[in-house]
Amino acid sequence: MANKNFIVGLFVLAALGLFAVGLFMIGNRHEAFARHVDFYAEFTNLSGLTKGAKVQVAGMNAGQVLEIGIPDSPSSRFRVKVRVDERLHGLIRTDSLAIIGTEGVVGETFLSVGPGSPQAAAAAPLSTLRSKEPTELADMLDQAKGTIADVDIAVKNANTLLATTGGNLNDTLLGAKATLGNVNDIVVGLKQGRGPAGMLLRDEALAAQIRDTIANTQKAVGNVNHTSLQADSLLSDITSRGFPQKIDDTLVSVKDAATNFDASSQQIRQTVSQLTAPDQFGVTAGDNLRQSLTNANAATGNLADNTEALKHNFLVRSFFRHRGYYNLSRINPDSYRKDPLFRKSDSHRSWLTADQLFSQASDGSEQLTADGKALLARTLSQYGDVILESPIIVEGYSDTDSLANRIATSRERSILVRTYILNYFQLNPVNLGSVALESRPPVGLDHQSWNGVAIVIAGRKQ
């Protein structure tokens, strides 16, 4: 009996321990034990943004979307409440801009908050940030329609100009031919001795001068005839190539395209009218949409919580590793420091200081020097063909005075070095990542703090 009570008590204690660990992991996922700051942003169109979506500040994962307020009328806007880590509060200023973006063309939708200017004051908690509406397909179609109308006008102007130029050229040719006829008549009269000019031809001295003048005149007539032939050839070539007909065909094609755009726009308007009409129960499309968004927000929030909890559960986390859980294009600094994958003994790690790699530009930003680029090339070349297939991480570090500056500078350094390595060695972008670690390397390494970068080449893929 005592053994049975001991086993039951041991089972209850184990269950309570697992429950406490799970509760701590879920709370850590939502950063329930960390300090946060809440803000608001308003949008006319959410473009797929849902409750539980990620929030990034200066490109770094900083929190999530807590609530989405549904507008009461078409003139109102969706009011989105976001929660970010308090450590990034210094980057969010009164002139920061909130934008809805997607990862790739059809990737996950997230809310991005840009860092404000140093001159602006820090945004107060629960204040409403400035926002920018996402671009819609209908706006792009309207711009395309306006461009086609401008092309139609330009082609019409070109056709009018060509017709005017052809008429002026014909008049010039007719005038040249008439001038040639008059010159020929004068020459014949001089040779026959008619008029005062013909009488002067009997004088040998004047005759010699007149013969020279006639010779020069004949040369000029030859040049005019040659010019006339070239002009006739140009007009014949323009006519034979069918330029006027081609311009007319182009105008017809442009008009047909404009007609097709008008028809497509009419179909879109009809479809929108059908979608917004009340259903058989008299409920409008706006009410149905509001209820659907509410249900979708609740479902996506629960799904995100459950998925993140499973990723960190010790029973199934190895499954997520093999399915690509470690995405080198999106690495969380805290998770990176704790993960043994990037602290393995068979990994290659090279420590490079900021003085060896960077110099300050005229605008205050940092840039890679020529010596720094050469040092990076030598550092990676010593590992041979290993760099072509192994995962490579560029760790950025900065020991500046404030947390915001350390985050921004370490991120800038890691991205500069990653971009240079990717372009110089033509590596696969999937195998090359970057992470900003402020001034704190992972625990268990030779350095407690660092200012510069560290290049890590994993021993083998997981």
Summary of the structure (lengths in Angstrom):
residues: 462
radius of gyration: 39.6
end to end distance: 48.3
largest distance: 159.0
contacts: 1230
relative contact order: 0.08
helix: 56%
strand: 17%
